[in-house]
Amino acid sequence: MDDGIIAGRLLVATPKLADPNFRRTVVLLVEHEEEGGTLGVVLNRPTEVPVEQVLPPWSELVTGPSVVFQGGPVALDSALALAHIPGTDEPLGWRALNGSPAVARVGLVDLDAPPELLATEVTKLRVFAGYAGWGVGQLRSEVEEGAWYVVPAESGDAFRDDPGRLWQDVLRRQGGDLAFVATFPEDPSLN
């Protein structure tokens, strides 16, 4: 079954998704294995915590806003980072998402590696506390229930200067019915 769930795609929360952990979120899928589940990071939940406070060696490479983003509700005491690397090389300390060609130069950063390994390679970098995870078949069920739209990502989605507009902007660029969903009010009862 081709449901579009692959690394490098986006999950966009539908208005039906009321879970406060994911309401109006955009999640970049960073790993998807049929036998091992799915891992992603929420792209539009910046925190108030400066990267310098938790990962000082990486703070100089971070793309603004220079804060840690809440990547999801799982393992909030751990961090992962995404970086955009131009060209075709795969430098030490960086692993491509190996999914959608549109985000082929976006990958995971080894935060245990010295930042100097990537300093001259990275054009954009963002740090996330925690992640979103789904067991085998769980995400597929949520998509079938209407909780998520699975849509193509663009390489800049993970590094937006204004992450607060990402949900609306991703939906709007899909066109058709999804563009209309982008206008859905934050609280429909106030209409």
N, C-alpha and C positions, 0 to 999 in steps of 0.2 A: 504494500500500500504506500503510495507516494503522497505523504501529507505535508511535505516541505520541511519537516523537522530535521535540520542538519546544522552542524556548527557553522557559524557565520550568518545565520538568519536571525530575524528579530521575532520576539513574541510581544505583541501589543495587547494589553489587557482590554477586554471588551467592557462596555458599561455595565454588563451583568456581573462582573467580577467584583464582589463586595469585600473580599478579604483585605483588611487594611495593609497587610504586608505587600500587596500587589495592586492595589487600586490605582488606576491610571499610570501604570508603569510600562516601561519599554525594557525588555530583557534581551541582551545579546547572548545567544547560545554559543558557548565556548567549547563544549564537548557533547557529543551525542553518540551513544553506542547502543545498538538494539539489545544487546545482552547485559549492558551495564548501567543504563540510565542516562540522565541528561543533567548537565551543569550549565548555568548561565549567571550573568551578573546584571543587576538592575542598573540602567544607565542614567536614570533621571532622579536620583535621590541623594543630592549632596548633603553632607553633614556640616556642622560648624567646626569640626576638628581639622586644624591645619596638618598637612602631610608632614611638615617639619617637626611637629610634636610627636608623631609616632614612628616615622621613618626618615630621620634627618638626612641620611646619605642620599636619598632619592628626591628630596624636595626641590633641588635645582633643575631636575629634568621634567617635573610635573607641568602639564598643560593647565592653564587656568580654567576654572577656579582651582586654586592650589589647596583644596581640601580633600579629605577622604570621603568617598561616596559609600553609601550603604548598599553593598552588592546584593543583599538578600538577607533572609532571616536565619540562615544556617551558618554556624561557626563565625559569629560576629567578632570573636577574638583573634581571628586569623585575617591575613591580608593577601590579596592577589592584585596584580597590575596588568594592564593592557598597554601595549605600545604600538605605534605605527612606525614601520621601518621602510623607507623607500628603497628602490632597487630590487635586486633579485637574490642577494646574499641572505643567508640565515645566520646572523652573528651569534656567538656564544651568549647564553643567558636569555635567549628569545626563541619562542616556538610559535610558528604560524598556526592559525586556527584550522587550516586544512579543510575548509568547507566551501562556502560560497566564494566565487571568484571576485565579487565586488569588495570583499574585505580580506583578500589574499595577503595583504601586507600589514594586517592587524594581527597581533599575536600576544601570547602570555609571556610575562617577564618573570625570570627567576629572581625573586627579591633577596635571596641569599647570596647571589653573585655580587661582586663589586660593581657599583654603578658605572665605574670607569669603563667597563667592558662595552657598555652600550651608549655612553655619553655622546660619542660622535655619530652614532647611527640613528638615534631616536629623534623623530620630528614631533611626536606627540606621546604623552604618557599620562595615565590616570590610575589612581590607586583606589581599591575597593576593600571595605571591611565586610567579610562574609560573602555568601553566594546564595543562589537559588538552586535547589536540587530536586530532581524527580526520579523516583524508582522506575524500573522497567515497566513500560506501558502506562505509567501514571500521567505523563504529559499528553500522550495521545488521547487518553480519556478526557482530560480537561479541555483539549482542543475540540473534540467531538461534542462535548457538553456546551460549547459556546463561550468558554471562559477566555480564550485567547484567539487572536488573529495571528497567523504565521505569515510574515511578509519579508521581502528582501531588505537587507541592510545596505547602507552606504558607509564607506570607510570613515567618514567624519562623524557618524552617529555617536560613537563611543567617546568623542572628545569635544562635544559641543560647548561653546562658551555660555550658552543659555539653556541648560538642561531642563529647566522648567517648562519649556515650550515643545520639548521633544515628542511627547505623546500626540499632541495636535498636529505637529508638522509631519510626523511619519504617516499618520492616517491621511492627512490631506494630500500628500504626494502619491498615494495609491490610486486616487481618482475614484469615480463611481460612488457606490454606497459607502465605502470606507471614508471617503472625503467628507461625506455628509455626517458620519459618526463623529468626526473631529469637532463638530459644533455642539455635540451633546453637552448640556449644562452640567457643571460640577454637582449641583443638587437639583434634580428634576422637580422636586416638590415645590421649589420656589418659582416655577414657571406659571 
